[in-house]
Amino acid sequence: MIEEPARSLARAGNFAAFTTLLPDGRPMTHVMWVDCDDEHLLINSVEGRRKVRNVEANPEVAVTIWDRDDPYRYAEVRGRVVEIVRGPEAGEHIDVLSRRYLGRPYPAEGRDRRVILRIAAHRQRDEPGMPGSS
């Protein structure tokens, strides 16, 4: 289960740092759009990208989501990619994210190559932010 504040941060259009492991064990981090359902964090990417290939080889990941209004307030989730969703659901999900982050639909071209990485948490922690900043 994704706990607070990670759940609300992921649903509010905040950015996340998504870290995967390269084949040689070194970490690789990308700034990503993020979402969640009650059980999993959701990262949407494109089939064949390095981050997707990384989780296919080693599903252990870390995600840090920070509050765009108070970047000292964040939640970190360490977990495992338990499912890679391909097909229409992933294409529809990127459109939901585009509307949330950009206020407009995602272009139809390329939606068929989208994937959703479902991440189950095994450790969660948060930092409430700077005193008096909210």
Contacts in CASP RR format, 6 or more apart in sequence:
PFRMAT RR
TARGET T0000
AUTHOR 0000-0000-0000
METHOD contacts of the structure
MODEL  1
MIEEPARSLARAGNFAAFTTLLPDGRPMTHVMWVDCDDEHLLINSVEGRR
KVRNVEANPEVAVTIWDRDDPYRYAEVRGRVVEIVRGPEAGEHIDVLSRR
YLGRPYPAEGRDRRVILRIAAHRQRDEPGMPGSS
1 38 0 8 1.000
1 39 0 8 1.000
1 121 0 8 1.000
2 10 0 8 1.000
2 36 0 8 1.000
2 37 0 8 1.000
2 38 0 8 1.000
2 39 0 8 1.000
2 40 0 8 1.000
2 41 0 8 1.000
2 77 0 8 1.000
2 121 0 8 1.000
2 124 0 8 1.000
3 121 0 8 1.000
3 124 0 8 1.000
5 73 0 8 1.000
5 75 0 8 1.000
5 126 0 8 1.000
6 36 0 8 1.000
6 41 0 8 1.000
6 65 0 8 1.000
6 75 0 8 1.000
6 77 0 8 1.000
6 121 0 8 1.000
6 124 0 8 1.000
6 126 0 8 1.000
7 36 0 8 1.000
7 38 0 8 1.000
9 65 0 8 1.000
9 66 0 8 1.000
9 67 0 8 1.000
9 73 0 8 1.000
9 74 0 8 1.000
9 75 0 8 1.000
10 16 0 8 1.000
10 34 0 8 1.000
10 35 0 8 1.000
10 36 0 8 1.000
10 41 0 8 1.000
10 42 0 8 1.000
10 65 0 8 1.000
11 35 0 8 1.000
11 36 0 8 1.000
12 67 0 8 1.000
13 33 0 8 1.000
13 34 0 8 1.000
13 68 0 8 1.000
13 100 0 8 1.000
13 101 0 8 1.000
14 34 0 8 1.000
14 65 0 8 1.000
14 66 0 8 1.000
14 67 0 8 1.000
14 68 0 8 1.000
15 31 0 8 1.000
15 32 0 8 1.000
15 33 0 8 1.000
15 34 0 8 1.000
15 65 0 8 1.000
15 66 0 8 1.000
15 68 0 8 1.000
16 31 0 8 1.000
16 32 0 8 1.000
16 33 0 8 1.000
16 34 0 8 1.000
16 41 0 8 1.000
16 43 0 8 1.000
16 63 0 8 1.000
16 64 0 8 1.000
16 65 0 8 1.000
16 66 0 8 1.000
17 29 0 8 1.000
17 30 0 8 1.000
17 31 0 8 1.000
17 32 0 8 1.000
17 62 0 8 1.000
17 63 0 8 1.000
17 64 0 8 1.000
17 66 0 8 1.000
18 29 0 8 1.000
18 30 0 8 1.000
18 31 0 8 1.000
18 32 0 8 1.000
18 34 0 8 1.000
18 43 0 8 1.000
18 51 0 8 1.000
18 61 0 8 1.000
18 62 0 8 1.000
18 63 0 8 1.000
19 27 0 8 1.000
19 28 0 8 1.000
19 29 0 8 1.000
19 61 0 8 1.000
19 62 0 8 1.000
19 63 0 8 1.000
19 64 0 8 1.000
20 27 0 8 1.000
20 28 0 8 1.000
20 51 0 8 1.000
20 54 0 8 1.000
20 55 0 8 1.000
20 58 0 8 1.000
20 61 0 8 1.000
21 27 0 8 1.000
21 28 0 8 1.000
21 54 0 8 1.000
21 58 0 8 1.000
21 60 0 8 1.000
22 28 0 8 1.000
22 50 0 8 1.000
22 54 0 8 1.000
23 54 0 8 1.000
23 57 0 8 1.000
25 58 0 8 1.000
28 50 0 8 1.000
28 51 0 8 1.000
28 54 0 8 1.000
30 51 0 8 1.000
32 43 0 8 1.000
32 44 0 8 1.000
32 45 0 8 1.000
33 43 0 8 1.000
33 44 0 8 1.000
33 97 0 8 1.000
33 100 0 8 1.000
33 101 0 8 1.000
34 41 0 8 1.000
34 42 0 8 1.000
34 43 0 8 1.000
34 63 0 8 1.000
34 65 0 8 1.000
35 41 0 8 1.000
35 42 0 8 1.000
35 44 0 8 1.000
35 93 0 8 1.000
35 96 0 8 1.000
35 97 0 8 1.000
35 100 0 8 1.000
36 42 0 8 1.000
39 120 0 8 1.000
40 82 0 8 1.000
40 83 0 8 1.000
40 118 0 8 1.000
40 119 0 8 1.000
40 120 0 8 1.000
40 121 0 8 1.000
41 63 0 8 1.000
41 77 0 8 1.000
41 118 0 8 1.000
41 119 0 8 1.000
41 121 0 8 1.000
42 93 0 8 1.000
42 116 0 8 1.000
42 117 0 8 1.000
42 118 0 8 1.000
42 119 0 8 1.000
43 63 0 8 1.000
43 116 0 8 1.000
43 117 0 8 1.000
43 119 0 8 1.000
44 90 0 8 1.000
44 91 0 8 1.000
44 93 0 8 1.000
44 94 0 8 1.000
44 97 0 8 1.000
44 114 0 8 1.000
44 115 0 8 1.000
44 116 0 8 1.000
44 117 0 8 1.000
45 51 0 8 1.000
45 52 0 8 1.000
45 114 0 8 1.000
45 115 0 8 1.000
45 117 0 8 1.000
46 52 0 8 1.000
46 110 0 8 1.000
46 113 0 8 1.000
46 114 0 8 1.000
46 115 0 8 1.000
47 86 0 8 1.000
47 113 0 8 1.000
47 114 0 8 1.000
47 115 0 8 1.000
52 84 0 8 1.000
52 115 0 8 1.000
52 117 0 8 1.000
55 61 0 8 1.000
55 81 0 8 1.000
55 84 0 8 1.000
55 117 0 8 1.000
56 84 0 8 1.000
59 80 0 8 1.000
59 81 0 8 1.000
59 82 0 8 1.000
60 78 0 8 1.000
60 79 0 8 1.000
60 80 0 8 1.000
61 78 0 8 1.000
61 79 0 8 1.000
61 80 0 8 1.000
61 81 0 8 1.000
61 117 0 8 1.000
61 119 0 8 1.000
62 76 0 8 1.000
62 77 0 8 1.000
62 78 0 8 1.000
62 79 0 8 1.000
63 76 0 8 1.000
63 77 0 8 1.000
63 78 0 8 1.000
63 79 0 8 1.000
63 119 0 8 1.000
64 74 0 8 1.000
64 75 0 8 1.000
64 76 0 8 1.000
64 77 0 8 1.000
65 74 0 8 1.000
65 75 0 8 1.000
65 77 0 8 1.000
66 73 0 8 1.000
66 74 0 8 1.000
67 73 0 8 1.000
67 74 0 8 1.000
67 129 0 8 1.000
69 134 0 8 1.000
70 129 0 8 1.000
70 130 0 8 1.000
70 133 0 8 1.000
70 134 0 8 1.000
72 127 0 8 1.000
72 129 0 8 1.000
72 130 0 8 1.000
72 133 0 8 1.000
73 126 0 8 1.000
73 127 0 8 1.000
73 128 0 8 1.000
73 129 0 8 1.000
73 130 0 8 1.000
73 133 0 8 1.000
73 134 0 8 1.000
74 126 0 8 1.000
74 127 0 8 1.000
74 129 0 8 1.000
75 124 0 8 1.000
75 125 0 8 1.000
75 126 0 8 1.000
75 127 0 8 1.000
76 123 0 8 1.000
76 124 0 8 1.000
76 125 0 8 1.000
76 126 0 8 1.000
77 119 0 8 1.000
77 121 0 8 1.000
77 123 0 8 1.000
77 124 0 8 1.000
78 121 0 8 1.000
78 122 0 8 1.000
78 123 0 8 1.000
78 124 0 8 1.000
79 119 0 8 1.000
79 120 0 8 1.000
79 121 0 8 1.000
79 122 0 8 1.000
79 123 0 8 1.000
80 119 0 8 1.000
80 120 0 8 1.000
80 122 0 8 1.000
81 117 0 8 1.000
81 118 0 8 1.000
81 119 0 8 1.000
82 118 0 8 1.000
82 119 0 8 1.000
82 120 0 8 1.000
83 117 0 8 1.000
83 118 0 8 1.000
84 115 0 8 1.000
84 116 0 8 1.000
84 117 0 8 1.000
84 118 0 8 1.000
85 93 0 8 1.000
85 115 0 8 1.000
85 116 0 8 1.000
85 118 0 8 1.000
86 114 0 8 1.000
86 115 0 8 1.000
87 112 0 8 1.000
87 114 0 8 1.000
87 115 0 8 1.000
89 116 0 8 1.000
90 111 0 8 1.000
90 114 0 8 1.000
90 115 0 8 1.000
90 116 0 8 1.000
91 106 0 8 1.000
91 111 0 8 1.000
91 112 0 8 1.000
91 114 0 8 1.000
92 111 0 8 1.000
93 114 0 8 1.000
93 116 0 8 1.000
94 106 0 8 1.000
94 111 0 8 1.000
94 114 0 8 1.000
95 105 0 8 1.000
95 106 0 8 1.000
95 111 0 8 1.000
97 106 0 8 1.000
98 104 0 8 1.000
98 105 0 8 1.000
98 106 0 8 1.000
99 105 0 8 1.000
99 106 0 8 1.000
END
